[in-house]
Amino acid sequence: MINLKCNLRNPWWKDEFLPQISHWGVAPWPNMCWELEVHKTSDIIDLDLAITWRQSHAGVYLSLGLLGHAVSFSVYDCRHWDSDLGTWQEF
């Protein structure tokens, strides 16, 4: 897993998540889904990048925020990872 996060937070903000827009769907690649969100946060500046593999819902997540508003986008595997077998679970 690779995770890079940098943010500057407003200390007076109530700790609540306020979604504005949320869309999701199935990506054109096998077993992949995507998600797009716009929301209000406590962050004045926010940069978040995560790349994961060999875990449930592995994929790429990117979030950019400025002055309390953030846009996040992710493309991820819709399946769950079975750690005991070292492969994706089949349903």
Backbone as CSV, one residue per row, in Angstrom:
resi,resn,N_x,N_y,N_z,CA_x,CA_y,CA_z,C_x,C_y,C_z
1,MET,0.837,-1.164,0.000,0.000,0.000,0.000,0.890,1.238,0.000
2,ILE,0.491,2.218,-0.785,1.150,3.519,-0.795,0.110,4.539,-0.366
3,ASN,0.439,5.349,0.625,-0.509,6.333,1.120,0.228,7.645,1.360
4,LEU,-0.188,8.688,0.648,0.391,10.021,0.785,-0.725,10.970,1.178
5,LYS,-0.556,11.641,2.309,-1.591,12.562,2.778,-0.934,13.819,3.337
6,CYS,-1.470,14.948,2.931,-0.995,16.228,3.427,-2.214,17.122,3.596
7,ASN,-2.415,17.640,4.794,-3.556,18.537,4.979,-3.309,19.542,6.102
8,LEU,-4.034,20.632,6.012,-4.050,21.670,7.033,-5.504,21.817,7.439
9,ARG,-5.793,21.558,8.715,-7.159,21.485,9.183,-7.576,22.725,9.975
10,ASN,-8.841,23.086,9.845,-9.433,24.168,10.622,-9.798,23.611,11.995
11,PRO,-9.158,24.070,13.085,-9.413,23.487,14.408,-10.784,23.846,14.990
12,TRP,-11.483,24.820,14.434,-12.782,25.216,14.963,-13.948,24.557,14.240
13,TRP,-13.668,23.752,13.252,-14.710,23.090,12.478,-15.317,21.946,13.291
14,LYS,-16.643,21.825,13.254,-17.290,20.677,13.882,-16.886,19.438,13.096
15,ASP,-16.557,18.384,13.788,-16.078,17.173,13.128,-17.260,16.407,12.529
16,GLU,-17.676,16.841,11.341,-18.768,16.176,10.649,-18.479,16.135,9.155
17,PHE,-18.999,15.125,8.509,-18.797,14.919,7.078,-20.081,15.350,6.376
18,LEU,-19.989,16.306,5.453,-21.163,16.826,4.775,-21.087,16.557,3.275
19,PRO,-21.656,15.436,2.803,-21.591,15.140,1.375,-22.446,16.098,0.557
20,GLN,-21.954,16.501,-0.592,-22.672,17.380,-1.499,-23.161,16.600,-2.716
21,ILE,-22.236,15.872,-3.343,-22.534,15.096,-4.537,-21.863,13.737,-4.389
22,SER,-22.544,12.689,-4.781,-21.961,11.359,-4.744,-22.468,10.562,-5.942
23,HIS,-21.554,10.126,-6.796,-21.891,9.306,-7.956,-20.970,8.098,-7.973
24,TRP,-21.465,6.980,-8.464,-20.667,5.777,-8.564,-21.171,4.939,-9.719
25,GLY,-20.346,3.989,-10.146,-20.758,3.117,-11.235,-19.739,2.016,-11.484
26,VAL,-20.010,1.257,-12.522,-19.127,0.164,-12.906,-18.177,0.665,-13.982
27,ALA,-16.889,0.449,-13.783,-15.869,0.881,-14.744,-15.846,-0.089,-15.931
28,PRO,-15.277,0.339,-17.059,-15.245,-0.531,-18.238,-14.282,-1.718,-18.120
29,TRP,-13.507,-1.823,-17.063,-12.593,-2.934,-16.847,-13.278,-3.986,-15.991
30,PRO,-12.926,-5.256,-16.150,-13.559,-6.322,-15.367,-13.376,-6.125,-13.856
31,ASN,-14.443,-6.323,-13.102,-14.457,-6.289,-11.631,-14.102,-4.927,-11.037
32,MET,-14.156,-3.860,-11.816,-13.768,-2.541,-11.314,-14.993,-1.621,-11.193
33,CYS,-14.965,-0.778,-10.168,-16.002,0.218,-9.927,-15.333,1.578,-9.763
34,TRP,-16.127,2.645,-9.856,-15.593,3.988,-9.648,-16.547,4.768,-8.743
35,GLU,-16.014,5.820,-8.134,-16.790,6.651,-7.221,-16.267,8.087,-7.291
36,LEU,-17.179,9.038,-7.363,-16.844,10.463,-7.379,-17.665,11.152,-6.301
37,GLU,-17.001,11.919,-5.443,-17.693,12.630,-4.360,-17.203,14.065,-4.263
38,VAL,-18.131,14.943,-3.942,-17.814,16.326,-3.605,-18.419,16.545,-2.224
39,HIS,-17.633,17.063,-1.289,-18.135,17.236,0.070,-17.420,18.374,0.791
40,LYS,-18.028,18.798,1.895,-17.417,19.808,2.763,-16.618,19.091,3.835
41,THR,-15.460,19.660,4.174,-14.601,19.052,5.185,-14.056,20.133,6.121
42,SER,-13.285,19.692,7.082,-12.630,20.624,8.000,-11.261,21.054,7.479
43,ASP,-10.888,20.599,6.291,-9.560,20.873,5.755,-9.493,22.192,4.991
44,ILE,-8.478,22.973,5.289,-8.221,24.202,4.536,-7.495,23.833,3.246
45,ILE,-6.515,22.949,3.364,-5.798,22.385,2.216,-5.723,20.882,2.433
46,ASP,-6.005,20.106,1.380,-5.985,18.657,1.522,-5.504,18.001,0.234
47,LEU,-4.592,17.061,0.376,-4.135,16.219,-0.721,-4.028,14.808,-0.160
48,ASP,-4.716,13.877,-0.788,-4.709,12.500,-0.320,-4.627,11.572,-1.529
49,LEU,-3.613,10.728,-1.553,-3.431,9.750,-2.610,-3.157,8.408,-1.957
50,ALA,-3.943,7.397,-2.336,-3.746,6.046,-1.815,-3.806,5.056,-2.970
51,ILE,-2.836,4.168,-2.990,-2.804,3.095,-3.972,-2.675,1.795,-3.193
52,THR,-3.632,0.901,-3.358,-3.639,-0.347,-2.600,-3.746,-1.543,-3.540
53,TRP,-3.275,-2.685,-3.071,-3.385,-3.932,-3.812,-3.424,-5.074,-2.806
54,ARG,-3.905,-6.226,-3.245,-4.004,-7.424,-2.411,-4.734,-7.160,-1.102
55,GLN,-5.851,-6.433,-1.202,-6.747,-6.224,-0.071,-8.133,-5.964,-0.643
56,SER,-9.156,-6.041,0.183,-10.520,-5.807,-0.287,-10.641,-4.403,-0.852
57,HIS,-11.294,-4.303,-1.986,-11.538,-3.035,-2.685,-10.240,-2.290,-3.002
58,ALA,-9.233,-3.019,-3.431,-7.941,-2.429,-3.787,-8.082,-1.539,-5.015
59,GLY,-7.317,-0.452,-5.056,-7.363,0.442,-6.201,-6.649,1.750,-5.929
60,VAL,-7.112,2.791,-6.607,-6.500,4.117,-6.508,-7.543,5.098,-5.976
61,TYR,-7.129,5.926,-5.007,-7.995,6.940,-4.411,-7.248,8.272,-4.446
62,LEU,-7.914,9.316,-4.928,-7.323,10.654,-4.978,-8.336,11.654,-4.452
63,SER,-7.905,12.518,-3.543,-8.768,13.563,-3.003,-8.001,14.884,-2.984
64,LEU,-8.641,15.919,-3.468,-8.069,17.262,-3.466,-9.059,18.199,-2.793
65,GLY,-8.567,19.008,-1.861,-9.449,19.912,-1.147,-8.838,21.286,-0.956
66,LEU,-9.706,22.285,-0.931,-9.269,23.658,-0.720,-10.385,24.434,-0.038
67,LEU,-10.063,25.099,1.057,-10.982,25.974,1.787,-12.295,25.290,2.164
68,GLY,-12.196,24.076,2.669,-13.367,23.379,3.190,-14.179,22.610,2.177
69,HIS,-13.760,22.588,0.926,-14.456,21.810,-0.102,-13.469,20.820,-0.698
70,ALA,-13.924,19.596,-0.932,-13.039,18.565,-1.460,-13.724,17.758,-2.552
71,VAL,-12.914,17.295,-3.480,-13.364,16.399,-4.545,-12.532,15.135,-4.422
72,SER,-13.185,13.994,-4.380,-12.449,12.731,-4.307,-12.934,11.787,-5.397
73,PHE,-11.995,11.035,-5.935,-12.290,10.084,-7.006,-11.537,8.803,-6.723
74,SER,-12.188,7.681,-6.925,-11.518,6.400,-6.738,-11.965,5.393,-7.797
75,VAL,-11.031,4.542,-8.170,-11.288,3.396,-9.032,-10.775,2.202,-8.250
76,TYR,-11.632,1.211,-8.018,-11.249,0.113,-7.145,-11.865,-1.201,-7.594
77,ASP,-11.278,-2.289,-7.131,-11.775,-3.631,-7.406,-12.998,-3.876,-6.523
78,CYS,-14.077,-4.323,-7.102,-15.327,-4.539,-6.360,-15.292,-5.806,-5.501
79,ARG,-14.291,-6.643,-5.703,-14.224,-7.925,-4.989,-13.520,-7.794,-3.636
80,HIS,-13.616,-8.858,-2.845,-12.936,-8.926,-1.553,-11.733,-9.845,-1.664
81,TRP,-10.692,-9.532,-0.914,-9.450,-10.302,-0.922,-9.490,-11.342,0.190
82,ASP,-9.122,-12.573,-0.124,-9.038,-13.641,0.859,-7.572,-13.803,1.256
83,SER,-7.202,-13.331,2.422,-5.804,-13.371,2.886,-5.309,-14.792,3.101
84,ASP,-6.190,-15.674,3.526,-5.772,-17.061,3.780,-5.372,-17.772,2.495
85,LEU,-6.133,-17.542,1.423,-5.844,-18.195,0.149,-4.942,-17.362,-0.754
86,GLY,-4.796,-16.071,-0.442,-3.959,-15.184,-1.251,-4.531,-14.918,-2.633
87,THR,-5.862,-14.839,-2.687,-6.527,-14.587,-3.970,-7.867,-13.894,-3.727
88,TRP,-8.517,-13.490,-4.796,-9.820,-12.841,-4.669,-10.887,-13.866,-4.344
89,GLN,-11.848,-13.480,-3.519,-12.967,-14.361,-3.186,-13.889,-14.471,-4.389
90,GLU,-14.376,-15.643,-4.621,-15.352,-15.868,-5.696,-16.713,-16.089,-5.059
91,PHE,-17.740,-15.519,-5.654,-19.098,-15.647,-5.105,-19.942,-16.502,-5.996
